[in-house]
């Protein structure tokens, strides 16, 4: 039988959540996230773009991703690595673009290619 072993207990969760808040997201990185989200509302193939909760989710996921990699700051690569998972279910394409075979992942990739990456 394949028992699953816990890696932490429920009492450790608040401390973990607090520690993730200490992972730095600098101004340029925050602007990058906002620009990506904003672009989802401008893209010609998108009927419904991402909103404020998507921004919050992208920041939180990027922080978690950075922490899992042993860093206390978020990089643009962290954002790019999690953005598809965060935005894929928050974007609704226009039917005519879906009929032509465009998918959400391709649109997110287009957006990433358009938005300037901070240095």
C-alpha positions in Angstrom: 0.0 0.0 0.0 1.4 3.4 -0.9 1.1 5.6 2.2 1.6 9.3 1.6 3.9 10.9 4.2 3.2 14.4 5.3 5.9 17.0 5.0 4.3 19.5 7.4 1.4 19.7 9.7 -1.5 22.2 9.7 0.0 24.2 12.6 3.0 25.1 10.4 1.0 26.6 7.7 0.6 30.2 9.2 4.3 30.5 9.6 4.9 29.3 6.0 2.3 31.8 4.7 4.0 34.6 6.7 7.4 33.7 5.4 6.2 33.9 1.8 5.2 37.5 2.4 8.9 38.2 3.0 9.9 37.2 -0.5 10.6 40.5 -2.2 8.7 41.6 -5.3 10.4 44.9 -6.4 8.7 47.8 -8.2 9.9 46.8 -11.6 8.8 43.2 -11.1 5.4 44.3 -9.9 5.0 46.6 -12.9 5.9 43.6 -15.1 3.1 41.5 -13.6 0.6 44.4 -13.9 1.6 44.9 -17.5 1.0 41.2 -18.3 -2.4 41.3 -16.7 -3.3 44.6 -18.4 -2.3 43.1 -21.8 -4.8 40.3 -21.3 -7.5 42.9 -21.4 -6.1 44.5 -24.6 -5.3 41.4 -26.7 -7.5 41.2 -29.8 -8.2 37.5 -29.3 -9.4 37.7 -25.7 -13.0 38.3 -24.9 -12.5 38.3 -21.1 -9.1 39.1 -19.7 -7.5 38.6 -16.2 -8.5 40.8 -13.3 -7.2 42.0 -10.0 -7.4 38.5 -8.4 -5.2 37.1 -11.2 -2.6 39.8 -10.3 -2.7 38.7 -6.7 -2.5 35.0 -7.6 0.5 35.7 -10.0 2.3 37.6 -7.2 1.7 34.9 -4.6 2.6 32.1 -7.0 5.8 33.9 -8.1 6.8 34.4 -4.5 6.2 30.7 -3.7 8.1 29.6 -6.8 11.1 31.9 -5.9 11.1 30.5 -2.3 11.0 26.9 -3.5 14.2 27.8 -5.5 15.9 29.1 -2.4 15.6 32.8 -3.1 14.0 35.7 -1.1 13.2 37.7 -4.2 11.1 37.2 -7.4 12.6 37.4 -10.8 10.9 37.8 -14.2 11.7 34.2 -14.9 9.7 33.1 -11.8 6.7 35.0 -13.3 7.2 33.5 -16.7 7.4 30.0 -15.2 4.1 30.2 -13.4 2.1 32.6 -15.6 0.5 29.9 -17.8 -0.8 28.0 -14.8 -2.2 31.1 -13.2 -3.8 32.7 -16.3 -4.9 29.7 -18.4 -8.3 29.4 -16.7 -8.8 33.1 -16.2 -8.9 34.1 -19.8 -11.7 33.5 -22.3 -10.9 33.7 -25.9 -13.2 35.2 -28.5 -15.1 32.4 -30.3 -13.7 33.3 -33.7 -10.2 33.0 -32.5 -10.9 29.6 -30.9 -12.5 28.4 -34.2 -9.3 29.3 -36.0 -7.5 27.0 -33.6 -5.9 29.6 -31.3 -5.6 28.5 -27.7 -5.1 30.3 -24.4 -1.6 29.1 -24.0 -0.6 30.5 -27.3 -2.2 33.9 -26.4 -0.3 34.0 -23.1 2.9 33.3 -25.0 2.1 36.1 -27.4 1.5 38.4 -24.4 4.8 37.4 -22.8 6.6 38.2 -26.1 5.0 41.7 -26.2 5.5 42.8 -22.6 9.0 44.2 -21.9 10.9 42.2 -19.4 12.5 44.3 -16.6 16.3 44.2 -16.3 
